[in-house]
């Protein structure tokens, strides 16, 4: 089986559906992926870190985050409303930005339907974070949709993207700080916080090159995230007889389409152009590679490292017969 790639569930099923419609034999195998993120912090009482941290603007930012956190928690909000209240207090334009996203959705053309779905989820679910990558996608889609509009209208998109990016980066930083402070000081959202935020224990990200790992307040946080993913496998020989996938697949999954098209070409060339009806395995291995030069592009398929597996696929499908180191091609 050809491992086409590793994907999250929704994307894996979308690719599989495209390929099944074209006649590919597909297998989805769930697995757990682990990703690692490393962050360096200074941790201690806020009054202590104010002295230790060298950048004045960083101290001012986190002091503002802390004041806002204290203000919102003193209101004893319901846990489900805390995040929105906190971010709205820090960034009054937050609701305006959500409105901008809604307006941008109306301009996203059909060919960017995937972007539309992601952005709609942000608006409907009242999500408070929007990854920078999605902002760039939205900016691209919105710019394409507005290409024929006046200069005045087209100028709005870079400004919106810039505003979104700045707010999201700062909002993400502020929210991480708040969640960490709540945990470090044993606070339950909605309960009486007493004086626990007068001079709380906090964690502030820093570059330890500026402080050194031996700094008394320094910690290196290593986070391992476990997520469910799907390995998508395609029966190698089914690519020979399957139809070419639809245009949507070709457009949205360029790398996957190249892999499958190359494998189809590889097997076809190998079967039609083998040098003799009987050969030893070394000759077969030498023939497991092709190169096509169209003048502008060169495509190479290098199959020598998996020649033994290729031979087994061909034998399983009745194309060759393997006996020891000898391969016979069936007529």
KAJO-V656282 format. One record per residue. N is the residue number from 1. RES is the residue in three letters. PHI is phi in radians with two decimals (NA if undefined). PSI is psi in whole degrees, 0 to 359 (* if undefined). OMEGA is omega in whole degrees, 0 to 359 (* if undefined). Layout:
# KAJO-V656282
n:res:phi:psi:omega
N:RES:PHI:PSI:OMEGA
N:RES:PHI:PSI:OMEGA
This chain:
# KAJO-V656282
n:res:phi:psi:omega
1:UNK:NA:140:175
2:UNK:-1.51:123:174
3:UNK:-1.43:108:183
4:UNK:-1.30:326:180
5:UNK:2.92:180:179
6:UNK:-2.08:128:188
7:UNK:-2.43:161:169
8:UNK:-1.32:162:194
9:UNK:-0.93:310:185
10:UNK:-1.08:316:181
11:UNK:-1.21:321:179
12:UNK:-1.04:316:181
13:UNK:-1.21:325:178
14:UNK:-1.14:314:179
15:UNK:-1.11:316:181
16:UNK:-1.04:319:181
17:UNK:-1.12:318:178
18:UNK:-1.03:315:185
19:UNK:-1.26:322:179
20:UNK:-1.09:321:179
21:UNK:-1.10:330:180
22:UNK:-1.51:355:177
23:UNK:1.74:10:176
24:UNK:-1.36:146:173
25:UNK:-1.60:120:190
26:UNK:-2.14:145:177
27:UNK:-2.34:125:176
28:UNK:-1.81:126:181
29:UNK:-2.15:113:180
30:UNK:-1.23:147:177
31:UNK:-2.67:174:178
32:UNK:-1.92:128:177
33:UNK:-1.82:149:178
34:UNK:-2.14:127:176
35:UNK:-2.11:149:185
36:UNK:-2.07:132:173
37:UNK:-2.18:138:180
38:UNK:-2.07:133:179
39:UNK:-2.38:135:177
40:UNK:-1.75:134:184
41:UNK:-2.38:161:163
42:UNK:-1.89:131:183
43:UNK:-2.22:133:179
44:UNK:2.95:189:176
45:UNK:-1.10:143:184
46:UNK:-1.05:323:180
47:UNK:-1.09:327:179
48:UNK:-1.30:318:182
49:UNK:-1.21:331:178
50:UNK:-1.04:328:180
51:UNK:-1.40:322:186
52:UNK:-1.32:321:186
53:UNK:-1.27:130:189
54:UNK:-1.42:329:185
55:UNK:-1.50:115:182
56:UNK:-1.08:321:182
57:UNK:-1.16:329:177
58:UNK:-1.17:315:178
59:UNK:-1.04:316:181
60:UNK:-1.09:318:179
61:UNK:-1.06:311:184
62:UNK:-1.27:333:174
63:UNK:-1.17:323:177
64:UNK:-1.17:318:178
65:UNK:-1.06:318:182
66:UNK:-1.17:317:179
67:UNK:-1.07:319:179
68:UNK:-1.17:318:179
69:UNK:-1.04:314:179
70:UNK:-1.07:315:181
71:UNK:-1.05:313:183
72:UNK:-1.22:318:181
73:UNK:-1.17:329:177
74:UNK:-1.16:338:176
75:UNK:-1.38:352:180
76:UNK:0.90:59:180
77:UNK:-1.26:157:172
78:UNK:-1.14:142:184
79:UNK:-0.89:323:184
80:UNK:-1.23:344:180
81:UNK:-1.83:354:185
82:UNK:-1.03:309:186
83:UNK:-1.02:315:181
84:UNK:-1.15:316:180
85:UNK:-1.09:317:181
86:UNK:-1.11:311:181
87:UNK:-1.20:325:178
88:UNK:-1.15:326:179
89:UNK:-1.19:321:180
90:UNK:-1.35:322:185
91:UNK:-2.23:86:183
92:UNK:-1.00:337:181
93:UNK:-1.44:3:185
94:UNK:-1.00:315:182
95:UNK:-1.16:324:178
96:UNK:-1.11:322:180
97:UNK:-1.16:320:177
98:UNK:-1.07:322:178
99:UNK:-1.13:322:178
100:UNK:-1.10:321:178
101:UNK:-1.10:317:179
102:UNK:-1.04:316:180
103:UNK:-1.15:323:179
104:UNK:-1.15:327:179
105:UNK:-1.01:324:182
106:UNK:-1.18:340:183
107:UNK:-1.73:349:183
108:UNK:-1.17:120:182
109:UNK:-1.24:167:185
110:UNK:-1.05:327:183
111:UNK:-1.19:350:176
112:UNK:-1.95:38:183
113:UNK:-1.06:327:179
114:UNK:-1.11:318:177
115:UNK:-1.12:321:180
116:UNK:-1.03:315:181
117:UNK:-1.08:318:180
118:UNK:-1.14:318:181
119:UNK:-1.22:322:178
120:UNK:-1.07:320:179
121:UNK:-1.06:323:179
122:UNK:-1.13:321:182
123:UNK:-1.30:313:185
124:UNK:-1.17:318:184
125:UNK:-1.51:1:178
126:UNK:1.02:38:179
127:UNK:-1.19:142:184
128:UNK:-1.76:1:179
129:UNK:-2.20:142:176
130:UNK:-2.34:113:183
131:UNK:-0.99:144:181
132:UNK:-1.00:325:180
133:UNK:-1.04:319:180
134:UNK:-1.20:328:177
135:UNK:-1.09:315:180
136:UNK:-1.11:320:178
137:UNK:-1.10:318:181
138:UNK:-1.14:320:180
139:UNK:-1.08:317:180
140:UNK:-1.11:311:182
141:UNK:-1.09:317:182
142:UNK:-1.16:322:180
143:UNK:-1.14:320:179
144:UNK:-1.11:319:182
145:UNK:-1.20:335:185
146:UNK:-1.81:11:188
147:UNK:-1.00:329:184
148:UNK:-1.70:5:180
149:UNK:-1.44:175:182
150:UNK:-1.21:162:179
151:UNK:-1.04:326:181
152:UNK:-1.07:316:181
153:UNK:-1.26:319:184
154:UNK:-1.17:335:179
155:UNK:-1.18:341:185
156:UNK:-1.25:333:187
157:UNK:-1.17:310:178
158:UNK:-1.04:323:179
159:UNK:-1.12:316:180
160:UNK:-1.10:315:180
161:UNK:-1.08:319:179
162:UNK:-1.13:317:180
163:UNK:-1.13:317:179
164:UNK:-1.07:312:182
165:UNK:-1.02:312:181
166:UNK:-1.09:315:182
167:UNK:-1.15:320:183
168:UNK:-1.20:318:178
169:UNK:-1.07:313:180
170:UNK:-1.19:322:179
171:UNK:-1.13:319:178
172:UNK:-1.11:318:179
173:UNK:-1.12:316:181
174:UNK:-1.17:320:182
175:UNK:-1.20:319:176
176:UNK:-1.03:318:179
177:UNK:-1.08:315:182
178:UNK:-1.12:314:181
179:UNK:-1.09:319:179
180:UNK:-1.13:314:181
181:UNK:-1.10:320:178
182:UNK:-1.07:317:180
183:UNK:-1.22:313:184
184:UNK:-1.12:335:183
185:UNK:-1.92:17:175
186:UNK:0.92:49:181
187:UNK:-1.79:138:173
188:UNK:-1.87:124:180
189:UNK:-1.07:129:181
190:UNK:1.77:344:179
191:UNK:-1.63:169:177
192:UNK:-1.25:124:184
193:UNK:-1.59:352:179
194:UNK:1.00:228:180
195:UNK:-1.88:20:186
196:UNK:-1.18:345:178
197:UNK:-1.92:15:177
198:UNK:-1.20:315:173
199:UNK:-2.55:72:189
200:UNK:-1.33:164:169
201:UNK:-1.35:129:181
202:UNK:-2.37:163:176
203:UNK:-2.17:128:182
204:UNK:-2.16:124:179
205:UNK:-1.11:139:178
206:UNK:-2.51:170:171
207:UNK:-1.66:111:185
208:UNK:-1.21:351:172
209:UNK:-1.11:334:180
210:UNK:-1.52:345:186
211:UNK:-2.17:327:182
212:UNK:1.58:138:181
213:UNK:-1.15:340:180
214:UNK:-1.49:3:176
215:UNK:-1.06:136:185
216:UNK:-1.05:337:181
217:UNK:-1.77:1:187
218:UNK:-1.45:142:173
219:UNK:-2.47:147:172
220:UNK:-1.94:117:182
221:UNK:-1.71:120:178
222:UNK:-1.91:114:182
223:UNK:-1.89:130:177
224:UNK:-1.96:118:182
225:UNK:-1.81:126:178
226:UNK:-1.79:127:180
227:UNK:-2.38:151:177
228:UNK:-1.43:136:176
229:UNK:-2.46:174:182
230:UNK:-2.24:129:170
231:UNK:-1.51:128:182
232:UNK:-1.85:119:181
233:UNK:-1.97:145:177
234:UNK:-2.17:132:175
235:UNK:-1.05:124:189
236:UNK:-1.02:317:187
237:UNK:-1.39:342:179
238:UNK:-1.17:340:180
239:UNK:-1.18:336:182
240:UNK:-1.20:323:187
241:UNK:-1.81:349:180
242:UNK:-1.26:157:175
243:UNK:-1.30:163:173
244:UNK:-1.19:132:180
245:UNK:-1.01:161:183
246:UNK:-1.17:168:185
247:UNK:-1.07:325:180
248:UNK:-1.08:317:178
249:UNK:-1.12:314:182
250:UNK:-1.05:323:182
251:UNK:-1.32:317:187
252:UNK:-1.54:338:184
253:UNK:-2.25:67:186
254:UNK:-1.07:311:182
255:UNK:-1.08:316:180
256:UNK:-1.09:320:180
257:UNK:-1.15:322:177
258:UNK:-1.13:317:180
259:UNK:-1.05:312:183
260:UNK:-1.20:318:178
261:UNK:-1.11:321:179
262:UNK:-1.16:320:179
263:UNK:-1.17:321:176
264:UNK:-1.04:312:180
265:UNK:-1.10:319:180
266:UNK:-1.03:308:182
267:UNK:-1.14:319:180
268:UNK:-1.08:313:179
269:UNK:-1.11:319:182
270:UNK:-1.11:317:182
271:UNK:-1.24:317:186
272:UNK:-1.41:335:189
273:UNK:-2.06:19:179
274:UNK:-1.12:146:191
275:UNK:-1.29:334:180
276:UNK:-2.74:163:181
277:UNK:-1.33:342:180
278:UNK:-2.38:129:182
279:UNK:-2.66:155:174
280:UNK:-1.43:166:188
281:UNK:-1.09:327:181
282:UNK:-1.09:320:178
283:UNK:-1.16:317:178
284:UNK:-1.02:316:180
285:UNK:-1.07:319:179
286:UNK:-1.10:331:182
287:UNK:-1.49:357:181
288:UNK:-1.50:56:177
289:UNK:-2.92:138:182
290:UNK:-2.44:155:179
291:UNK:-2.46:133:178
292:UNK:-2.18:129:180
293:UNK:-2.08:112:181
294:UNK:-1.65:2:182
295:UNK:1.80:312:178
296:UNK:-1.72:329:182
297:UNK:-2.31:149:176
298:UNK:-2.15:127:178
299:UNK:-1.99:125:177
300:UNK:-2.07:136:172
301:UNK:-2.09:116:184
302:UNK:-1.88:105:183
303:UNK:-1.92:4:183
304:UNK:-0.98:319:182
305:UNK:-1.12:340:182
306:UNK:-2.06:28:182
307:UNK:-1.02:321:180
308:UNK:-1.11:319:179
309:UNK:-1.18:321:178
310:UNK:-1.07:317:180
311:UNK:-1.07:319:180
312:UNK:-1.14:323:177
313:UNK:-1.11:315:180
314:UNK:-1.13:321:179
315:UNK:-1.18:318:180
316:UNK:-1.04:328:182
317:UNK:-1.72:15:172
318:UNK:1.30:22:182
319:UNK:-1.60:324:180
320:UNK:-2.33:168:173
321:UNK:-2.22:127:181
322:UNK:-1.81:128:175
323:UNK:-2.40:103:186
324:UNK:1.13:235:178
325:UNK:-1.70:10:182
326:UNK:-1.83:135:178
327:UNK:-2.05:128:176
328:UNK:-1.98:128:176
329:UNK:-1.47:129:178
330:UNK:-1.41:144:181
331:UNK:-1.48:*:*
